[in-house]
Amino acid sequence: MNIAERQRVPLFDLDLLATLAAIAETGSFSAAASAVGRTPSAISMQVRRMEDLVGRPLFLRDSRSVSLTHDGQLLLEHAHRVLSLNSEIISQFLTPELVGEVRLGAPDDVSERLLPPMLRRFARTHPCLTVNVTVESTVHLLEKISLRQIDLALVSCDNANALQAEIEVILRERMVWAGLRGGVAIERNPLPISMWEEGCAWRKSALDGLDAEGHAYRIAFQSAHISGQRAAILADLAIAPMPITSLSGDIVEMQGARDLPSLPDHTLGLIVAKGAGPAVLAAADHLRASFVPLQGRHL
């Protein structure tokens, strides 16, 4: 996007996004007004401004409370990330150097495909903070954060329905059938597929889709690690369900091949331990900001 194009795109005021977050948290315009230090009439004006900017209703109102529409929820996800990015930028100039340790948990696929560049950047901006990473399944990470054995967790929301209220969505991405570029596994019958471990939401949705559409298949490769899925694909032993951000090189989407069933989107969430200190909150802000550029890749 060039300068002229950027100038034509309306800019969201950070105060508007902060008000949106306050309304979502408090459930009312009057409580949000108190939280952000504005009058109720000023909040009403901000609400109209937000809805004018996006051209869609963002709030559902009744006599007792206010809730967000689907579009409002989508804007809230972006608002959290933009506000966190602003906090991270300002903290680099106005706050003293943070010192301490952050214990981060993440699933295998996230630690392999997404975390490395994020952690490199964090190490440069927060050189006095140590990040220790635990790689586990979502189920085990939820247990560890409840026991305060880790401070932050990136988890698959598809596997964490019981804790949805505590999870902040930071990435939605399209799940696709992946295979080897020019490979023949996609042509075999029954269809050879590579699967994740039992209990994995990706495994269940893939198998349910194949069963519902009557596809003949066999599980040719099974691994709890994304490296195993990649190995199976690169050896042309099987195809596998994967997030679109996992595709690279000769691992490509099997788009339109054999009328494979569509897969539900994958949702990644962030959990911050209650009572987290400044070091953990800084790491959480960095993660939120780091996921912003990935948001367009789920479409």
N, C-alpha and C positions, 0 to 999 in steps of 0.2 A: 504494500500500500504506500503510495507516494504522499508527499506533504499535502497536496491539494485534496486528495481523497480523505486523508485523516481529518482535515479541517471541515469536511462535509458531514462527518460522523458525529452525532451529538455525544457529549461527554457526560458520564454519570458523576454527579457530585458525591464525594465520599460521605457527606452528611446525610444524603438521601439513603445510601446503603446502610449507614449506621442506624438510621431510623427504621428501615425495613427489618434489620436484625432485632432491634428492640421490640418492635410490634410482634414479631414471630415469637420472641422469648416471653413477653408478658401477656400476650393474648388480648390486649386492648390498646386503643389509641391513648386513653388518658394515662395509663400506667407507663406506656412508652414515652409520653411527653415528660413525665417525671424523671424517667431513666436518662433521657438525653438532655434534660434541662431546657425544654421548650414548652410553649403553651399548647394546649390542645388544638387551637385554631391553626397554629404554625404546623403542627403535625398533619392536619387535614390538608393544608396546602401542599406539603411535601408528598402526601399520598397521591393527590391529583397530578402533581408534577411527574412522579414515577410512572403512573399509568399513562400519562400523555406521552412520555418518552418511549415506552415500549408498545403503545397502541393496543394494550390488552388489559383486562381487569386482573389485578393482582391479589385482591382481598375479597373474602366472603364475610359479610357483616350480618349479625343478628342483634337482638336487643341486649344480649349479655356478653358477647365476645366477638373477637375478630380472628379469622383464620386465613391461611394463604390458599389461593387457587393453585392449580398445577403449575401455571406460569410463575406464580409468586414463589413457589418452592424452588423452581429452577433458578430464578433470579437470586434467591437467598443463598443457594450453593455458590454462585459466582461472587456474591457480596462477601461471604466469609473469606474467600480466597483473596479478593482485592483488599479487604481491610487488613488481612494478615500480611499481605505483601507491603502495604503502607507501613504497618508496624515494624516490619523487618527493615525497611529502608531507613526509617527514622531512628531505629535503635542503633544503627551503625554509627550515627553521628551524635546522638544525645545521651546514650546510656553508657555507663562504665562497662569495661570488658567483663563478660561473664566467665566464671570459672566453675568447673564441676563436671559431673558425669550424667549422661543421658542413656537410659537403657531402652532400646528400641526393638520391638518384635515385628517380624514380617514373614509372610508365607514365602516358600521357595521361589515361586515364579516372580514375585515382586522384587525379591532381593537380587535376582539375576538380571531382570530386564529393565528395572526402573530405578533402583536405589543407587547404584554406583555413581552416576554423575551428580545426583542430588547430595550425596554424602561428601563428595569431593568439594563441591561448592560450599557446603556448610563448614567444612574444615578450614577453608580459606577465610570465610567471614567470621568464624568463631574459633580462632586457633587455641584458645584456652579451655575449650570444652572437649571432653572425650565422649565419643558415641560408641557404645557396645551393642552389637546387633545379635539378636537371637532369631534363628530361622526355624519356624515351627508351622504346623497347620493352624488354620483359624481357630479350631476348637481348642487347641492347647494354648494359643495366645490369649484367648478370652479367659481361660482359667488363670494364666499367669498374671494378667493385669488385675483380675479380681483379688489375687493374693498379694498384690503390690510387688511382684517379682520383676516387673518391667514398668516403665513409665509411660510409654507410648506404644500403640499397636496399629499397624496397617492390616486390615482384615477384609475378607470377602463377606460382604453384607448378605450374600445369598446363603451363607452358612451360619448366620448369626441372628436369626429372626427374633430370638428372645431378648436381644439387647439392642434392637433397632433404635430405641429412643436415645441411647447413649452414643450412637455412632454418627459421626459427621461424614456425609458422603463427599468424597474429594475427586472421584473419577468414575465416569460411566463410559464403558467402551463396548463396541460390538464384538460378539463372539462369532467366530467363523470356523468352517472346516478347513484345515490346513493340510497341504500335501507337498510333495516334491515337484518342482517345476519340471514338466515333461515326464513325470513318473507314470508308472503303470498300475500302482496299487489301487488307484481310483477305479480302474477298469475291472478288477477281479471280483469274482462272485463265489462265495459270499464276500461282502465288503470287509477287508481287514482294517480294524481300527485300533488305535493306541489309546489306552484309557489311564486316567489318574486313579488314585487309591479309592477304596470303598469309603463312602461318606462325602466324597467331593461333589459339590453342587454341579460342576461342569459335567461330570460323568453321568449323573442322574438325568440332567436335561438332555444330553446327547442320546443316551440309550432310550429314554422315554420317547423322544422324537422319532428315532428309527423304528421302535416298536409300533408306534401309533400309525406310521405310514407303511408298515409291512415290509421294511427293508431286511433282506437277509444279510447278516453280518457275523463276524467272529472277532473276539478280542485277541489280536495277534501280539500285542505288547502291552505291558502294564507297568507303570512306574509312578512313584509319588513325587518325582522331580521333573521339572521342565526340561532338564538336560536329557532325561530319558525319552521324553516325547520328541525332542529334536532328533535324537539318534534314530528313533524308529522311522521318522519321516525322511531323513537324509539317506537312510539305507533303503528307502522305497519299500519298507515292510508294511506300512500302514498310513492312514490319514488320521488326524486327531482334531478335536475341538480345542481352539486356542483363542485368547484375546487378540484383537487385531494388532495391538502394539507388540506382540511377540513375533510377528512375521518379519523375516529379513532374508536377504540373499536368495537361496534356492527354495526356501520355505515360503509358499505363496498360498493365497486363498483359492480354494477349489470352487470358484464362483459358477453357479449354474450347473455343476457337474452332477449327473445322475439324479437330479431332483432331490438332493439331500435336504433334510428338514432344516428349517431356520432355527437358530439358537437364541435364547433370551440374552439380553445384554448382561454383561458382567458389571457389578457395582463394587467399587473398592471404598472402604471407609476408614476413618481415623478415630481412634479412641485415646483420650488423654486421661491419665489417672487423676482421680479427685485429689485436690490439694496440691497439684503440681507446682513446683517452684519456677523461678525465672528461666533457668537453663532449659528445663523441659518445655516451657511455653515458647521459648525462642526456637527450639527445634521443631515444635509443632507448627509455628508460623512459617518456618522455612519449608516444611513439607507441603503445606497448603499452597504456598506461592509456587513451588516447583511443579505442582501438578497442573497449574493453569495452562501452560502451553500444550498439554496433552489432550485437553478437552475436545478439540475439534476432530480427534482421530477416531472417535467411536461411531461416526456417521457412515 
